[in-house]
Amino acid sequence: MRKSIKEAIGTTVQDMLKAGFESSFTQKELNSLGVKISEVVITSTQIKEIRKKRNLSQTVFAKLLNVSPSSVRQWEQGKRIPTGSTKILLELLDKSPHILDYRISA
């Protein structure tokens, strides 16, 4: 496949994924098309800001994320970093602070 065609297909696939289209591409197929899934990098300061934006204590924030209060405290102190899906969830909360409001009930 010509490089320009491959790049055009890769750009189209990446745009489709960003737009929310479902796909069944494997990681190998995405790599071959040059489509990258960005790594989530989140700092201790960002985690604290995300929590404070919602005006939540560490304990309530931990409950919301289904993690221990100790984890939140250690993340905010920079002693540990969140991993896996927790990083993604924190990224989503940063972009859409009210995304988990349904979990808080009166």
CYANA upper distance limits for C-alpha pairs under 8 A (distance plus 0.5 A):
  1 MET  CA      5 ILE  CA      7.35
  1 MET  CA      6 LYS  CA      6.96
  2 ARG  CA      6 LYS  CA      6.71
  3 LYS  CA      7 GLU  CA      6.60
  4 SER  CA      8 ALA  CA      6.67
  5 ILE  CA      9 ILE  CA      6.66
  6 LYS  CA     10 GLY  CA      6.57
  6 LYS  CA     33 LEU  CA      6.60
  7 GLU  CA     11 THR  CA      6.60
  7 GLU  CA     33 LEU  CA      7.22
  7 GLU  CA     34 GLY  CA      7.65
  8 ALA  CA     12 THR  CA      6.67
  9 ILE  CA     13 VAL  CA      6.59
  9 ILE  CA     33 LEU  CA      7.48
 10 GLY  CA     14 GLN  CA      6.59
 10 GLY  CA     30 LEU  CA      8.19
 10 GLY  CA     33 LEU  CA      5.18
 10 GLY  CA     34 GLY  CA      6.30
 10 GLY  CA     35 VAL  CA      6.23
 11 THR  CA     15 ASP  CA      6.64
 11 THR  CA     35 VAL  CA      7.80
 12 THR  CA     16 MET  CA      6.64
 13 VAL  CA     17 LEU  CA      6.72
 13 VAL  CA     35 VAL  CA      7.96
 14 GLN  CA     18 LYS  CA      6.71
 14 GLN  CA     35 VAL  CA      6.44
 14 GLN  CA     36 LYS  CA      8.41
 15 ASP  CA     19 ALA  CA      6.62
 16 MET  CA     20 GLY  CA      6.92
 16 MET  CA     21 PHE  CA      5.91
 17 LEU  CA     21 PHE  CA      5.80
 17 LEU  CA     22 GLU  CA      7.46
 17 LEU  CA     23 SER  CA      8.02
 25 PHE  CA     29 GLU  CA      6.46
 25 PHE  CA     30 LEU  CA      6.88
 26 THR  CA     30 LEU  CA      6.76
 27 GLN  CA     31 ASN  CA      6.55
 28 LYS  CA     32 SER  CA      6.67
 29 GLU  CA     33 LEU  CA      6.90
 30 LEU  CA     34 GLY  CA      6.76
 30 LEU  CA     35 VAL  CA      5.57
 30 LEU  CA     36 LYS  CA      7.71
 31 ASN  CA     35 VAL  CA      6.16
 31 ASN  CA     36 LYS  CA      7.37
 40 VAL  CA     87 LYS  CA      7.04
 40 VAL  CA     88 ILE  CA      7.31
 40 VAL  CA     91 GLU  CA      7.90
 41 VAL  CA     87 LYS  CA      8.22
 42 ILE  CA     46 GLN  CA      6.78
 42 ILE  CA     47 ILE  CA      7.57
 42 ILE  CA     87 LYS  CA      7.61
 42 ILE  CA     91 GLU  CA      8.07
 43 THR  CA     47 ILE  CA      6.87
 43 THR  CA     78 GLY  CA      8.18
 43 THR  CA     81 ILE  CA      8.37
 44 SER  CA     48 LYS  CA      6.84
 44 SER  CA     75 TRP  CA      6.07
 44 SER  CA     76 GLU  CA      4.97
 44 SER  CA     77 GLN  CA      6.85
 44 SER  CA     78 GLY  CA      5.79
 44 SER  CA     81 ILE  CA      8.16
 45 THR  CA     49 GLU  CA      6.68
 45 THR  CA     76 GLU  CA      6.99
 46 GLN  CA     50 ILE  CA      6.59
 47 ILE  CA     51 ARG  CA      6.84
 47 ILE  CA     75 TRP  CA      7.75
 47 ILE  CA     76 GLU  CA      6.72
 47 ILE  CA     90 LEU  CA      7.74
 48 LYS  CA     52 LYS  CA      6.59
 48 LYS  CA     76 GLU  CA      6.20
 49 GLU  CA     53 LYS  CA      6.41
 50 ILE  CA     54 ARG  CA      7.32
 50 ILE  CA     90 LEU  CA      8.15
 50 ILE  CA     93 LEU  CA      7.38
 50 ILE  CA     94 ASP  CA      6.17
 50 ILE  CA     97 PRO  CA      8.00
 51 ARG  CA     55 ASN  CA      6.88
 51 ARG  CA     56 LEU  CA      6.27
 51 ARG  CA     57 SER  CA      7.97
 51 ARG  CA     58 GLN  CA      8.02
 51 ARG  CA     61 PHE  CA      7.04
 52 LYS  CA     56 LEU  CA      6.53
 52 LYS  CA     57 SER  CA      8.39
 53 LYS  CA     97 PRO  CA      8.02
 54 ARG  CA     97 PRO  CA      7.41
 56 LEU  CA     60 VAL  CA      6.51
 56 LEU  CA     61 PHE  CA      6.33
 57 SER  CA     61 PHE  CA      6.53
 58 GLN  CA     62 ALA  CA      6.46
 58 GLN  CA     69 PRO  CA      6.50
 58 GLN  CA     72 VAL  CA      6.76
 58 GLN  CA     73 ARG  CA      7.31
 59 THR  CA     63 LYS  CA      6.80
 59 THR  CA     68 SER  CA      8.28
 59 THR  CA     69 PRO  CA      5.52
 60 VAL  CA     64 LEU  CA      6.67
 61 PHE  CA     65 LEU  CA      6.79
 61 PHE  CA     69 PRO  CA      8.32
 61 PHE  CA     72 VAL  CA      8.24
 62 ALA  CA     66 ASN  CA      6.34
 62 ALA  CA     67 VAL  CA      5.52
 62 ALA  CA     68 SER  CA      6.07
 62 ALA  CA     69 PRO  CA      5.59
 62 ALA  CA     71 SER  CA      8.19
 62 ALA  CA     72 VAL  CA      6.66
 63 LYS  CA     67 VAL  CA      6.73
 63 LYS  CA     68 SER  CA      7.71
 63 LYS  CA     69 PRO  CA      8.12
 64 LEU  CA    100 LEU  CA      8.04
 64 LEU  CA    103 ARG  CA      7.46
 64 LEU  CA    104 ILE  CA      8.26
 65 LEU  CA     86 THR  CA      8.24
 67 VAL  CA     71 SER  CA      7.12
 67 VAL  CA     72 VAL  CA      8.08
 68 SER  CA     72 VAL  CA      7.33
 69 PRO  CA     73 ARG  CA      6.71
 70 SER  CA     74 GLN  CA      6.58
 71 SER  CA     75 TRP  CA      6.57
 71 SER  CA     80 ARG  CA      8.15
 72 VAL  CA     76 GLU  CA      6.67
 73 ARG  CA     77 GLN  CA      6.70
 74 GLN  CA     78 GLY  CA      6.56
 74 GLN  CA     79 LYS  CA      5.55
 74 GLN  CA     80 ARG  CA      5.97
 74 GLN  CA     81 ILE  CA      8.30
 75 TRP  CA     79 LYS  CA      6.57
 75 TRP  CA     80 ARG  CA      5.56
 75 TRP  CA     81 ILE  CA      5.85
 75 TRP  CA     82 PRO  CA      7.25
 82 PRO  CA     86 THR  CA      6.47
 82 PRO  CA     87 LYS  CA      6.13
 83 THR  CA     87 LYS  CA      6.05
 84 GLY  CA     88 ILE  CA      7.49
 85 SER  CA     89 LEU  CA      6.62
 86 THR  CA     90 LEU  CA      6.63
 87 LYS  CA     91 GLU  CA      6.67
 88 ILE  CA     92 LEU  CA      6.71
 89 LEU  CA     93 LEU  CA      6.67
 90 LEU  CA     94 ASP  CA      6.66
 91 GLU  CA     95 LYS  CA      6.89
 92 LEU  CA     96 SER  CA      6.30
 92 LEU  CA     97 PRO  CA      8.05
 92 LEU  CA     99 ILE  CA      8.06
 93 LEU  CA     97 PRO  CA      5.07
 93 LEU  CA     98 HIS  CA      7.58
 93 LEU  CA     99 ILE  CA      6.89
 93 LEU  CA    100 LEU  CA      8.24
100 LEU  CA    104 ILE  CA      8.04
